[in-house]
């Protein structure tokens, strides 16, 4: 099994001994000079998925009525977008390792703008599902390249801290997105949400064009085609620890997406909340995720190992899911909206430990192929999430049990992958230590 972290260390050490000039990305001065602006742009890119999905959530019941379709079919519009974001990353990640970060990113954003505008005009559910797929395929560029840029610029604990900082910026999107969506529905119908997303896409493309420099130096790019990209990904997947973090993160994300997909119906249809109340609750839950992410980045990293923080996050997700299942099945009687909302808040908050740490721990092992590694991380998360999405509505719109069952199953699967594949207790040092020296 290849130990990519050690390969990276030995290369750096050889460079230091030989006195050769560094070739890996921008200088420290350049990083400091552009750091804040780049952070804002990267935060905007990682906000594309929550903006594309969460603004749309309060409108799901309205879409069901307007297009004369079922709740399960309406949820497929989410699944299509998620599937597109998963598959698109497999193509964009290797492309960014070959051609650099800027060109694939700008092309993807332009296609995203066009697809989103067409979604606003879709007359039928199948057409909407189709262009949501295209929207997801194009939007994948922002997700995968943002993570790859982070790997280009940062290393070790510094990278883990940056992921938590990035969560603060990108985390604003799930807070404000459903609130914006709810307000847009006050003055127009669900199509207006896609108009707003089109404007957001245009603004983000302009920022990337003006503010985001190329972070992958030409000498670090891979010149091969599809065959080399597949070999690189296969090599990454043979790393048991990397695969463990990737799959554990994927299942954790699926538990999150089960909430995203089912909560509009659970909160509005089962518990009778208005779209505005749902948006407020969704925003509060996102604040919990951001707050815990900042605790992880500012207080825990450097004091507590990333593996321990990740383990706590996964265990809390499992416990919150179990509590939601007990409440949904009526073990505690008719609990009402407040206890359900509290359970969802705990689950969402724990994602602030799980999500940044799985990304950081996995990418620390893959400095040689950040784009391909980022693509695999994103694809696994979005594919598992896309599978989880329709399952939460399998028993109809009148029960929250499927949502809680999917969340608990995903949380337990994430813990099993972390324990069975990552096995942090067997490693003398964390990948963090290897990447820092």
C-alpha positions in Angstrom: 0.0 0.0 0.0 1.6 3.3 -1.0 2.3 5.8 1.7 1.8 9.1 -0.2 2.4 11.2 2.9 5.9 9.8 3.3 6.7 10.3 -0.4 5.7 14.0 0.0 8.0 14.4 3.0 11.0 12.8 1.4 10.6 15.0 -1.7 10.5 18.1 0.4 13.5 17.0 2.5 15.5 16.2 -0.6 14.7 19.7 -1.9 15.8 21.3 1.3 19.1 19.4 1.3 19.9 20.1 -2.3 19.0 23.8 -2.0 16.8 23.8 -5.0 14.1 26.5 -5.2 10.6 25.4 -4.3 8.2 24.6 -7.1 5.0 23.9 -5.3 2.6 26.7 -5.8 2.7 30.4 -4.7 5.3 31.7 -2.3 4.4 32.4 1.4 4.3 36.1 0.7 1.9 35.7 -2.2 -0.3 33.4 -0.1 -0.5 36.0 2.7 -1.2 38.8 0.2 -4.0 37.0 -1.5 -5.2 34.8 1.3 -8.3 36.7 2.5 -9.6 37.4 -1.1 -8.9 33.8 -2.2 -10.7 32.5 1.0 -13.8 34.6 0.1 -13.8 33.3 -3.5 -13.3 29.6 -2.4 -16.1 30.1 0.1 -18.3 31.2 -2.7 -17.4 28.2 -4.8 -18.2 25.8 -2.0 -21.5 27.6 -1.4 -22.7 26.5 -4.9 -24.2 23.2 -3.7 -26.1 24.6 -0.7 -27.3 27.5 -2.8 -28.5 25.3 -5.6 -30.3 22.9 -3.2 -31.3 24.8 -0.1 -32.8 27.9 -1.7 -35.1 25.4 -3.5 -36.2 23.4 -0.5 -39.1 25.6 0.7 -40.5 25.4 -2.8 -40.6 21.6 -3.0 -44.2 21.3 -2.0 -45.1 24.1 -4.5 -43.2 22.3 -7.3 -45.1 19.2 -6.6 -48.4 21.0 -7.1 -47.4 23.3 -10.0 -45.9 20.4 -12.1 -48.7 18.0 -11.1 -46.3 15.4 -9.8 -45.6 13.3 -6.6 -43.4 14.2 -3.7 -41.0 11.4 -4.7 -40.7 12.9 -8.2 -40.1 16.3 -6.8 -37.3 15.0 -4.6 -35.8 13.5 -7.8 -35.0 17.1 -8.8 -32.7 17.2 -5.8 -31.3 13.8 -6.6 -30.6 14.8 -10.2 -28.6 17.9 -9.1 -26.7 15.8 -6.5 -25.9 13.1 -9.0 -24.7 15.6 -11.5 -22.4 17.2 -8.9 -21.0 13.7 -8.1 -20.3 12.6 -11.6 -19.1 16.0 -12.7 -16.3 15.9 -10.1 -14.9 12.7 -11.6 -14.3 14.6 -14.9 -13.3 18.0 -13.5 -10.9 16.8 -10.9 -8.4 15.1 -13.3 -8.9 18.0 -15.8 -7.8 20.5 -13.1 -4.7 18.4 -12.4 -3.9 18.4 -16.2 -4.8 22.0 -17.3 -4.7 23.9 -14.0 -7.5 25.2 -11.8 -8.9 28.3 -13.6 -9.8 27.0 -17.1 -12.1 24.1 -16.0 -13.6 26.2 -13.3 -14.6 29.1 -15.6 -16.1 26.7 -18.2 -18.1 24.9 -15.5 -19.5 28.1 -14.1 -20.6 29.3 -17.5 -22.5 26.0 -18.1 -24.0 26.3 -14.7 -25.4 29.7 -15.5 -27.1 28.5 -18.7 -28.5 25.3 -17.1 -29.9 27.3 -14.1 -31.6 29.8 -16.5 -33.3 26.9 -18.4 -34.5 25.3 -15.1 -36.4 28.6 -14.5 -38.3 27.9 -17.7 -38.9 24.2 -17.4 -42.6 23.3 -18.1 -42.5 19.7 -16.9 -41.0 17.7 -14.1 -38.8 15.5 -16.4 -37.3 18.5 -18.1 -36.6 20.1 -14.8 -35.0 16.9 -13.6 -32.8 16.8 -16.7 -31.5 20.3 -16.4 -31.0 20.0 -12.7 -28.7 17.1 -13.7 -26.8 19.5 -16.1 -26.7 22.2 -13.4 -25.1 19.7 -11.0 -22.6 18.5 -13.5 -21.4 22.1 -14.1 -21.6 23.1 -10.5 -19.2 20.3 -9.6 -16.4 22.4 -10.9 -16.6 24.8 -8.0 -16.7 22.1 -5.4 -13.8 20.0 -6.6 -11.5 22.8 -7.6 -12.0 24.8 -4.4 -10.7 21.8 -2.4 -7.8 21.3 -4.8 -6.8 24.9 -4.5 -6.8 24.5 -0.7 -4.5 21.6 -1.1 -2.3 23.6 -3.5 -1.9 26.4 -0.9 -1.9 24.8 2.5 -0.5 21.8 4.3 -0.9 19.8 7.5 -2.7 21.4 10.4 -2.8 24.7 8.5 -5.0 23.0 5.9 -7.3 21.6 8.5 -7.8 25.0 10.0 -8.4 26.5 6.6 -11.2 24.0 5.9 -12.9 25.0 9.1 -12.5 28.7 8.1 -13.9 27.9 4.7 -16.9 26.3 6.5 -17.6 29.6 8.2 -17.8 31.4 4.9 -19.5 28.7 2.9 -21.7 27.9 5.9 -23.5 31.2 5.5 -25.1 29.8 2.3 -27.2 27.1 4.0 -28.3 29.7 6.6 -29.4 32.4 4.2 -30.4 30.2 1.2 -33.7 28.8 2.6 -34.5 32.2 4.1 -34.0 33.8 0.7 -36.0 31.0 -0.9 -38.8 31.6 1.5 -38.9 35.3 0.8 -38.7 34.8 -2.9 -41.8 32.6 -2.6 -43.6 35.6 -1.0 -43.3 37.6 -4.2 -43.1 35.0 -7.0 -43.3 31.3 -7.6 -40.6 28.6 -7.5 -39.2 29.7 -10.9 -38.0 32.9 -9.3 -35.6 30.9 -7.2 -33.7 29.7 -10.3 -33.6 33.3 -11.6 -31.9 34.3 -8.4 -29.5 31.4 -8.7 -28.6 32.5 -12.3 -27.7 36.0 -11.0 -25.6 34.4 -8.3 -23.8 32.3 -10.9 -23.0 35.3 -13.0 -21.6 37.2 -10.0 -19.5 34.3 -8.9 -18.0 33.8 -12.4 -17.0 37.5 -12.4 -15.3 37.2 -9.1 -13.4 34.1 -10.1 -12.3 35.7 -13.4 -10.9 38.8 -11.6 -9.7 37.5 -8.2 -8.7 33.8 -8.3 -5.2 33.2 -9.5 -3.9 29.9 -10.9 -2.5 27.9 -8.0 -1.2 24.8 -9.8 2.2 25.6 -11.4 2.8 24.1 -14.9 5.6 21.8 -13.7 3.2 20.2 -11.2 0.5 19.3 -13.8 -0.1 15.8 -15.2 0.1 15.6 -18.9 -1.7 12.3 -19.4 -5.2 11.6 -20.6 -8.1 9.6 -19.3 -6.0 6.4 -18.8 -3.6 8.2 -16.5 -6.4 9.9 -14.6 -8.0 6.4 -14.0 -4.6 5.0 -12.9 -4.2 7.9 -10.5 -7.7 7.4 -9.0 -7.1 3.6 -8.8 -3.8 4.3 -6.9 -5.7 6.6 -4.5 -8.3 3.9 -3.8 -5.6 1.4 -3.0 -4.7 3.5 0.0 -6.9 1.9 2.7 -6.7 4.9 5.0 -7.6 7.4 2.3 -10.5 5.2 1.2 -11.7 4.9 4.8 -11.9 8.7 5.3 -13.5 9.1 1.9 -16.3 6.5 2.5 -16.9 7.6 6.1 -17.2 11.2 4.9 -19.6 10.0 2.2 -21.9 8.3 4.6 -21.8 11.3 7.0 -22.8 13.5 4.1 -25.6 11.1 3.2 -27.1 11.5 6.7 -26.9 15.3 6.2 -28.6 15.0 2.8 -31.3 12.8 4.2 -32.2 15.7 6.4 -32.0 18.2 3.5 -34.2 16.2 1.3 -36.9 15.1 3.9 -37.0 18.1 6.2 -39.3 20.3 4.0 -42.0 17.6 4.2 -41.3 16.6 7.8 -41.4 20.2 9.1 -44.1 21.6 6.8 -46.4 18.7 6.0 -46.2 16.6 9.1 -45.8 19.3 11.8 -47.6 22.1 9.9 -44.9 24.8 9.8 -45.0 27.5 7.2 -42.2 27.9 4.6 -40.8 30.8 6.5 -40.7 28.8 9.8 -39.0 26.0 8.0 -36.5 28.4 6.6 -35.8 29.8 10.1 -35.3 26.4 11.6 -33.0 25.4 8.7 -31.0 28.5 9.2 -30.7 27.9 13.0 -29.4 24.3 12.3 -26.9 25.7 9.8 -25.6 28.1 12.5 -25.0 25.1 14.7 -22.9 23.5 12.0 -20.9 26.7 11.5 -20.3 27.2 15.2 -19.1 23.7 15.8 -16.9 24.0 12.7 -15.3 27.1 14.2 -14.8 25.4 17.5 -13.1 22.6 15.6 -10.8 25.0 13.7 -10.0 27.5 16.4 -9.9 25.4 19.6 -9.6 21.7 18.9 -7.1 21.5 16.0 -3.6 21.5 17.5 -4.9 20.4 20.9 -7.0 17.3 20.0 -6.1 14.9 17.2 -8.2 15.2 14.0 -9.1 11.5 14.3 -10.5 12.0 17.8 -12.5 15.0 16.8 -13.9 13.1 13.8 -14.8 10.1 16.0 -16.8 12.3 18.4 -18.6 13.9 15.5 -19.6 10.6 14.0 -20.8 9.3 17.4 -22.9 12.4 18.1 -24.5 12.0 14.6 -25.4 8.4 15.4 -26.9 9.3 18.8 -29.0 12.2 17.3 -30.2 9.9 14.6 -31.2 7.2 17.1 -33.1 9.8 19.2 -34.9 11.1 16.1 -35.9 7.5 15.2 -37.3 6.9 18.7 -39.3 10.1 18.5 -40.6 9.4 15.0 -41.8 6.0 15.9 -43.8 7.3 18.8 -41.8 5.8 21.7 -42.0 9.1 23.6 -45.6 9.8 22.4 -46.6 12.8 20.3 -43.5 14.9 20.8 -44.3 17.8 18.4 -42.0 20.0 16.4 -39.7 21.3 19.1 -38.0 18.0 20.1 -37.7 17.0 16.5 -36.1 20.3 15.7 -33.7 19.9 18.6 -32.6 16.5 17.4 -32.0 17.8 13.9 -30.0 20.7 15.4 -27.7 18.3 17.2 -27.2 16.2 14.1 -26.4 19.2 11.9 -24.1 20.7 14.5 -22.0 17.5 14.7 -21.4 17.7 11.0 -19.0 20.6 11.9 -16.7 18.0 13.3 -17.2 15.3 10.7 -17.0 17.2 7.4 -13.9 19.3 7.6 -11.9 16.6 9.3 -12.6 13.9 6.8 -11.6 16.2 4.0 -8.4 17.3 5.7 -7.3 13.8 6.8 -7.9 12.4 3.4 -6.2 15.2 1.4 -3.2 15.1 3.7 -2.3 11.8 2.2 -2.6 12.9 -1.5 -0.4 15.9 -2.2 0.6 14.5 -5.6 -3.0 14.4 -7.0 -5.1 16.9 -5.2 -7.7 17.3 -8.0 -8.3 13.6 -8.4 -8.5 13.1 -4.7 -10.9 15.9 -4.3 -13.0 14.5 -7.1 -13.2 11.1 -5.4 -14.1 12.7 -2.0 -16.9 14.7 -3.6 -18.2 12.0 -5.8 -18.5 9.5 -3.0 -20.3 12.0 -0.8 -22.8 13.1 -3.5 -23.4 9.6 -4.9 -24.3 8.2 -1.5 -26.4 11.3 -0.8 -28.2 10.9 -4.1 -29.1 7.3 -3.1 -30.3 8.4 0.3 -32.5 11.2 -1.1 -35.3 9.1 -2.6 -35.3 6.6 0.3 -36.5 9.3 2.8 -39.8 9.6 0.9 -40.3 5.9 0.3 -43.1 5.7 2.9 -44.9 8.8 1.8 -45.2 12.3 3.2 -46.9 11.5 6.5 -44.0 10.0 8.5 -40.5 11.0 9.5 -39.5 7.4 10.2 -37.7 6.8 6.8 -35.6 10.0 7.3 -34.5 8.8 10.7 -33.8 5.3 9.6 -31.6 6.5 6.7 -29.7 8.9 9.0 -29.0 6.2 11.6 -27.9 3.6 9.0 -25.6 6.1 7.3 -24.1 7.2 10.7 -23.4 3.6 11.7 -21.9 2.9 8.3 -19.6 5.9 8.7 -18.4 4.7 12.1 -17.8 1.2 10.7 -15.7 2.5 7.8 -13.7 4.8 10.1 -13.0 2.0 12.6 -12.5 -0.7 10.0 -10.4 1.1 7.4 -8.8 4.2 9.0 -7.8 2.4 12.2 -6.1 5.5 13.7 -5.0 3.6 16.8 -2.6 1.5 14.6 -0.7 4.6 13.3 2.1 6.0 15.2 1.4 9.5 14.0 -1.5 11.2 12.2 -1.2 12.0 8.6 -1.0 15.6 9.8 2.4 15.0 11.3 3.8 13.4 8.1 2.6 16.3 6.0 4.0 19.0 8.2 7.7 18.0 8.4 
